[in-house]
Amino acid sequence: MNDARAVARALDALRHGWAIRVHGDGGALDLLPAETGFAQPGLYAARLLISAARAATLKLANQRDAAVPEAPVIIHGAEPFSLNTARALADPARDLANPLRGPFRAEAMEAREAAVAAMEMARLAGILPAFLIASGAEIAAEVSASDLAGFKDPLNLTIQARARLPVDACEEAQIVAFRARDDLREHVALVIGEQRGDRAPLVRLHSECLTGDILGSLKCDCGPQLDAALRAMAAEARDNEGWGVLLYLRQEGRGIGLINKLRAYELQDQGFDTVDANERLGLPSEARDFPVAARMLELLGVERVRLMTNNPAKVAALQAVGVDVIERVAHQLPANPHNARYLATKRDRTGHILK
């Protein structure tokens, strides 16, 4: 049995800076988030839970562990960690200002399942993946690794509302909103044209990008891709020849959250590419929830899709969760001076097909 609401309570606690207890095979960990936490009387933290990527920066993770940047590592300091020390260690943007660290040593980890769950909850909460292992902390929420699995179950997602929504690309459009009981994120689908059961729609999975979709950022191609996808779907729907579905997924920064995405931007300004920036934060470069997209399509009655993407890995990810992708439709737009390196990184490091 699991309690998905326990995860919701724990995520709220992490955002507010309260300590949580995470259970798993091998034991439990009492954890205070380094980024948001505040000092508590009697708090003692000789150990810190950080990512393998951060431990590698400190020369503490072996090569195998560091290959998975978000994997957990426990480090022990010569003196107890303060919140200020923990925050400095957690944030790679402070590396240049604080080049001397330690001495630290890595410790064996018995409660690995709990540690892995904690790092995933940090990502879901949108905070840096670093925790003081907090002996004596007042615990605000308790959660288990099995609770997290239940929280992420895509079957929790249901349709909550739908309405006609004329948009600039096509006046014949309908918006459908989805929500899970315990998850604050509300995903939407925009159905362009008349839904036809026999014809596979043109489908685009678009992860939320505040900077690109709303503010017109030139650092990525998200805004232009969104507009171009809607225009292509509208062209399909014209004269009743086809239809389209845009899935707008509330997974900012490919699942790492807005604040961490902006931290990655800061690291890019220091010379790191998009993949390395995420990894230095101790976060995966790809954390989107493709089972959620599959569930949305299922609820819409869509069984076969023509997927607009330049990323073969996205095709494979959807097929792995049961979506019948009958065609990959290229969706490339011209580069600009600000996003040329971003697009080159997509091509060279994450396998996007860009000419």
N, C-alpha and C positions, 0 to 999 in steps of 0.2 A: 504494500500500500504506500501511496505517496500523498503529500499535501502540497499541491501547487500554490496554494495561498501562502504557505510558509516562505516560498521564494519571493513572492510579492512583498511580504513583510521584511524579508532580509534585504531586498534591493532598496526599499525605502530607508531602512536603517543605514545602509552604506552611503546613500546620497546625503543623509543627515549627519554622517560621521559617528554613528554608534557602532559598538562592537557586536559581532555576531558569533555564534558557535556553529561550526559546520561539521556534520557527522559523515562518516563513510567507512568502508571496510578498512580496517587498520587503525581506527581511532578517530578522535575529534580534535578540532583546532579552534581555539578562541582567538578571534582576529579583529583588529582595529584597523580600518582603512587608513593608509598613510596620507592620502591626499586630503580627505575630508575630516579625519578624526580630530578629536580634541582631548586634551589631557584629563585624566581621571585620577582622583586620590588613590594612592596605593598601587598604581599601575606600574608594572615592571616588564620590560621587553628586552630580553637578552638576544632574541632571535627575530629575524625578519623573513617573511615569505615574499620572494620576488620572482620575476620571470627568468627563464634561462638566458634570454637575450641580455638582460641587465647583469646577470651573474657573469656572463661571458665578458662583458665590458670590464667587470671587476676582476677578470682572470680567474673565476671560481668555478665555472661550469665546464664539464668535459665536452668534447666535440660532438658527441652523440646527443647529449641533452640540448646543446645550443642549436642543433639542427631544427628543433621545434621551438621557436622563439617564445611561445606563450606557455611552455611547460613550466611547472613550479620548481623552485629551488629554495631551500632554507639556508640562510647564512647566519653565522654567529659572530658578534662583534666582541672586541676586547673589553668594551664597556657597554652598558645598556643603551639601546637606541632611543633617542628622543624623537618626537614627531618631526622636528626640523631636520634631524639627520636622516630620518626615513624618507621624508619628502625629497630631499636633495638626492638620495640614492635612487628614488623611483623615477625621477624626471630627467630624461637624457638631455633636455634643453639646458640643464644646469651643469653639464659635464665640463664645458669650457671654463666656467666660472669656479668650479670646484674640482680641479684635476687630481688632487691628492685624496685618496680614500683608504680606509682600513686602519689597521689590518683586520681582515675577515677570514673566516673559514667556512666552507660548505659543510653541511651536516647531512647525515643519512635521514631519509624521510620514511617514517612508518605510515603516517596518515596520508598517503599519496592521493587516494580517491577524494578525500575532503579537500586537499590542496588544489587539485585540478578543478573541482567544483567551485572553489573560491575564486580562482582566476577567471573562470567563465562568468561568474556573477559580477566580478568587477567590470568585465567588458559590457555586460548587459546594463549595468548601472551607469556606464559611461565615465568611469573613473580610472585612474592609473592602477595597474595590476600589482599592487604592493600592499602588504599588511604587516603590522606589528603583531607578532604572536604574543598575545597580551595576557599574561598571568595576572589575575586579580581584577580584570576589567568587568564592568557591569554589562551583562549581556542583554541586548535589546531584542534579539530574535534568534531562534534556532532553526536550522534547515539541514537537510541531508542531500547527498548526491542523487538519491532516487527521487526526492522532491523536485530537483532541477530537471530530471528527465521528464517528469510529469508536466512540469510547467512548459517545457518546450514541445510537447506533443502537438503536432499540427491539427489533430482532430478537435482540439479545443476551440479552433477558429470557426466562427459561424457568421452568416450574413446578418447584419443589424439593420440596414436601411438601403433603399435604392430609390432613385428619382431621375427624371429626365433632366439632362444638363446640356443644353446647347453650348458648344464651345466654338472658338474661332475657326478651328480646322473643319468642323462638321456640326451642323445644327442638329442632326439626328444622332444624339449620343445619350447614354445613360450612365450614371455613376452608381457604383455599388460599394457599400462600406462593410468592412469585416472587422471583427474584434473577438478576442478571447477574454474570458471572464477575468482572469487574473493579470492580464498583460495590458499596460496602458497604451501600447502602440495600436493605432487604428490604420489598417491598410485599406487601400481603395483600388477598385478596377474601373476603368473608363471603357465602356463598350461603344465602339464606333460603328454606326450603321445597324442594320437589322441582323440579329443573331440567327444564324442558320445552322441547324444541327448537322447537315451533311457536308458542308464546306469547312475545311480547316481555316480558322481565322489567322490573320497576321497578328502575331503576339510580340509584345516588347515587355521585358522585365526591367523596370526602371527603379533603381534605389534612390531614395530621397537624397537630394543634394541642395541644401539651402543656398550655398554660395553660388552654385551654377544655375539652378532652376529659377531662383528668385532674384539674386543679386547680380546675375550676369557675369560671374567670374570667368576670366579667360584662362585660368590655370588648368581647367579640365574641359571636357567636351560634353558635359552632362546636359546643359541647357539646350544647345543646338541639337543634340541627339533626341531629347524629349520632343522638341518642336517638329523635327523631321519625321519622327515616328508617327506622330498624330497626322501629319500631312499625308504620309504614305498610306495610313489606314483609311483616311478620308477618301483618297483616290481609289482604294479598293472598294469602298462602300458606294461610290458614285455610280449611278445608273443600276443600283442593286446587283452589282457584280460580285461583291464580297463584303467582308466585315473585319473588324479588328478589335483587339483587347489590349489595353495598356494596363499592366499591373504596376501600381505605384506603391512600392514597399517602403515602410518606415524603418529603413536600415541605413541611416546616415553613415557615410564613410565606409561603405561596404561592411557595415555591421559594428564599427568601433565607436560610433557616436560622434556628435558634432565637436565637442571640446577636444577629444583625442584626435579628430581629423585636423583641427587647427594646430594642435601640437605637432602633428606630422608635417603640416605646412611649414612650421617654424624650423623643423629639422631639414626640410627641403631647401630652405633659404641658406642653411649651413652647408649644403652641397650633397645631401643624401637624396637618392631617388625615392620614389613612392614606396617601393617594397622595403628598402632598407630603413626608411623612416618608421614605418609601422613596426618593423622587427625591433628596432632600438627602443621603441615604446613597450616592447614585450607583448605586442598584439599581433594577431594573424593578419596577413595581407588580404585574405579572403575569409570573411566571417558572415557572409550573407546566408539567410535561412531559406534554402531552396524548397524544403518540404512545405513551408508556408505558401510559397507560390503555387506549388502543385495542389495544395488544398484549396486555394482560391479558384483555380481552374476547375477543379472537381465540383465545387459548389456552384459554379457557373454552368456546369454541364458541358465543359470543353474537354474533349478526349484527344483530339489531334491538333497540333499547332504547326504553323510556319513561323519559326522563331527569328526575330530580328536581332542579330548579334554578330560581332566579329570574334567572339570568344568561343572556340570549340569546347573549352572546359565547362562553359555554362550549358551547352547542349548536353554534354555527358552527365552533368549534375542533375539536370531535369529528367533525363532518361533514367537515371539511377533511382529516382523517386517515383517512377511510373508514368511520366508524361511522354506521350508518343510524339516526338519531334520528327515530322516528315520532311522538313526542309530547313536549312539554315539560310536566312536572307541577310546578305551583307548590309552593314549599316555604318559605313565609314564616312566621315566628314573631314573637310580640309583642316590642317593644323594651323595654328597661329604662333607667333614668336613666344608666347607665354606657356603654351601647352605642348610644344614640340617634344620636349624631353619626356613629359608625362606619357605621350603616345608612343614614343620610342621604347619606354620601359614596358608598356603594355605588350608591345611587339616582341621585345627581346627577352623579357623575364617572365611574362605570364601567358605567352603563347597566342596572343591576339593576331588574327590574320589582317594585316594592314599593308597596303601596297604604297 
